[in-house]
Amino acid sequence: MTEPRYDTVSFLTDYGTADEFVGVVKAVIRDLSPHSTVLDLTHEIAPFDIRAGALALARCIGYVPGGVVLAVVDPGVATDRRAVAIEVAGGAGVIVGPDNGLLAPAVAMAGGADRAVELTNAEYQLDAAGATFAGRDVFAPAAAYLCNGVDLYELGTPIDPSLLLPGTIPLPRDEGDELITEVLWVDRFGNAQLNVGPDDLPAAWGSMLEVSIPNPTDPSDAATRTATRATSFAELAGGAIGLVLDSYGMLAVAMDQRSAADELGVGPGDQVVLRDLGDPEPSVTAVEFGRRPQ
């Protein structure tokens, strides 16, 4: 009899919570591995949005406890896309899900894959009338059995980790006097995270920037605003636009207690062009210190 190895499954999907999908997957895990706890990372990834799921999983991976990570955004379910389990961090964790690019950024952030298998062993899967609920029938049992101590290679056919489908996260482009960026994510507060870290901005740039949103059908037509580099949302009073270093170390276009995404009309995947405007001129008071106005 195998000894329990993991006691936590961290769970991310595009299932939502209106239907029973999340509850059923968690029930399968509980039934097969009663000692395990399931942590819900999110189930509100937009349906079929592999890129958004991959980015969310990458944001989470540094904070989840050791154990199994179960991620399912799977528009190719019941096709020939592979169901996989990927061991990372010297066996401290296993990431389970479809091999469609969803898992790759998180695997990379966890230090890369140690071992990987395609989940082909029917002994560790549920019988099902159809093949369209792999979260319940394939991935949940794999997560549960891994928690129970079943070795990764018992679950299926070993595969070369280098052949796993890579994720696609865009990089900013430096084009001389401007930086071409892309919105990665808009959080519920309307902050638009860019694919830009603080080191990606040229060192010579000042604290004021031009933020330009090109019209995709007419690149010569762009909405343009001035933005201030800020360390907190509260610095952006009076409807100002700012660039704030967010909690993941990326720059986000933000406003104070308002949605910058709504204000600028941007969403994930949209292009944002940044240009340097230097530093603001120092303010000059009309009255010198110690002199009374006439």
N, C-alpha and C positions, 0 to 999 in steps of 0.2 A: 504494500500500500504506500502511495507517495505521501510525502509530508507537504503541508501547505507552504508555498513559497512567497506569495504576495498576498496582501490583504486589502488592496485598493485598486479599483478600476475607475479611471478618470474618463468621462464620457462626453463626446461632442458629436452633434449631428445637425442635419437640416430638417429633422422630423417635425419640429414644432411640438406643441403640447395640446393641440386641439383633439388630435386622434390618440389612439392607445399605443402607438408605436414605441415611444420611450418607455412607458410603463411595462410593456410586454418584454422588451429587451432586458430591463432591470429585473423583471420577475424570473427570466430564464437564468440570469447570472446568480440570483439569490437561491434558486432551486438547486443549481449544480454546485454552487460554492457558498454555502451558508455563512462562512466566516468573513466573506468579503464585503466591503463597503463600496458603494458606487457614488462617486462625486460627479455632479452635473456641471460641466464647464459651460456649455450653452447648447441649446437645441433650436436656436433662432437664426442659424445661417440661412440665407435666402435659398429656397429650393434649387438644387442642381448646381449651386455656385461653388465649384471646386476651389477656385482661387480664393474666395473669401474664407472658405473653411480652412484652407492651408495656412493662410495668414493668421487666422484666429488661433489655430493649433500651435503655430510657431510662437505667437505671443504668450501662450499659456505654458509651453513645455518647460520653461525654466522654473516654474512654480509648483508643478504637480509633484506629489510625493512619489517615491519609488513604487513600482508596481506596473500595472497594465494600463495603457492608454488605448481606448477604443474610440475610433473616429470614423464616422460614416456620412459621407456626402457622395452619393453613388449613382449618378444618372445612367451608368453603364451596367447596372445590376442585371444579372441573367444573360449577359453577353460573355465574350471570351476574355474580358478584363480579369486580371487575377485577383483573388482574395489572398492577402498576405499577413504575416506576422513578422516583425522585425525587432530583433534584440539589439539594445543599445546600452551604452555606459557600462560595459563589462558585465552585463546581465542584471543591472539594477532596474531595468525596465524593458518592457516589450510594447511596441506600438502595433496595433491591429487595425486593419481596414482594407479598403480597396487600393489596388496599385494603379492609381490614375493621376498621380501628382499631389494628391491630398496630403500624404504623409511625409513627402521628401523634405520640405523645409524644416519640419520639426525634427526629423531624423538627423539632419545636418547640424541643427543647433544642439542636439544631444551628443554630438561628437562623432556622428556617423554610425553606420550599421556594423554590428559584429557578426551576426548570423541572420539569415532570413529564410523563410519557407513559404511556399504556396500552400494554402489550406486545402489539401486534397483528401485527407483521411476522413472518410465518412463515419468512422467510429466515434469521432469527436464532433459530430454535427447532428442536428435534429432532422428527422424525417419531415418532409413538407410536401404538400400537394403541388405547389408551384415554386419557382425559383426567384421570385421577385422580392423576398424579404430576407436578404442575406444578413441583415443586422440581427435578426432573431435566430436564424437557422444555422449560420456559419460563424459570424463574428462573435456573438455573445457566448456560445459554447467554447470557442477558442479562448476567449478572455477568462472564462470561469475555470477551464481546465489548466490554464497556465497558473492561475492563482492556487490551484490545488496541488501544483508541483509537477504536472506533466511536462516533460522536456519539450522544448520547441520543435525538435526534429520528429517527435511523435505525431505532430499535427499535420504533417504533409511532406511535400517534396522540397529538399533544400534547393535554394536558388542563389545565384551570384548577386550579392547586394548591389554591385555596380550596374546591374541591368535593371534595377527598379526605375520606374518612370520618374524623371525629375520634375520638380515644381518649377513654375515660372514666376519669378518675382522681378519686376523691372528695375533697372538701375537708372539713376539720374544721368543726364547728359550735359556736360559743360560745353557751351558753345560760345566761349569768349566772354562777352559782356552779359550773358544770360545763362541761367540754369534751367533746363527743361526737366520738370518733375512730373510725377503722377500721383493722384490720390489713391492710397492703398485701402483706406478704411474711413468710414464716417461713423463715429460713435453716437449713442442716443442723445448726446448733448449738442450734436452738430459740429463737433471738432473734426476737421478733415486732415487725417494723418497723411503726410507725404512720404515718399520713398527717399527721404533725405535725413541724414544725421547731421549734427552740428559741424562735424569735420568736413562735410561735403560742400559747405559754403566757403567760397574763397576767403582767406584770412583778411584780405584788404577791404572786404565789404563792410559797410557801416551798419548802423542800427535801423536804418530806414530802407525798405525794399518796395519795389513795385511788384504787385501780384496781378498777373494777367491770365485771363481764362479765354483761350482761343475758341472761336466758333468753329466746330468741326466741319461745317459745310462751307465756311468762308474764312480761311485762316487770317485774312487781312482784317477781319472784324473780331475784335476781342474786348471783353469787359475788363477794365483795369481799375485797381484800387491801390492805395498806399497802405503798407503794413509796417508795424513797429515790432521789432524783436523784443519779446517780453519774457519774464520768468514766471508770471502768474496771470491768470485770467483777470484778476481784479485790476491789473495795470491798464486794461483796455477799456477805459470808461467811455461813456458817451457814444457807443456804437462803433468804436474803433476796431479795425481789423488788426490782428497780430499774428506773429509766428512764435509759438510757445513750444518749448521742449517738453514732450509728453512723458508719461510714466514709463514708456518703453524705450525712451532715448531717441525718439524720432521727432522731427519738427512737424507741428500741426498748425494749420490755419484755423484761428480761433477767434471768438468774441467773448465778452463777459456776459454770461447769463443769456446768451442768444446763440442761435445756430448760424455759424459761419457758412456751413454748407448751403443752407437755404438762402442766406444773403447773397452768396456768390453763384448759386445755381450749379453746384458741383456735386459729383458723387464718385464712388469708386471707379477707377479706370480713366477718369477725366484728366486731361493734361493741365498743368499749372506752370506758367513760366515766371521765374523770379529774376528780377534785375536789381542791381545795387543803386540806391539813391543817396548813399553816403550817410552822414550824420546830420541831425538838425542843427540849424544855426543857434548859437547860445542866445537865450533871451536877454534883452537889455532893458533895464528899468529906466523910466523917465527921470527918476529922482536919485541922485547920488547919495550914498550913505552919509548921514550927518548934515545934509543940507535941506532946508525947508523950501518947498515949492513956492514960487512967487505968485 
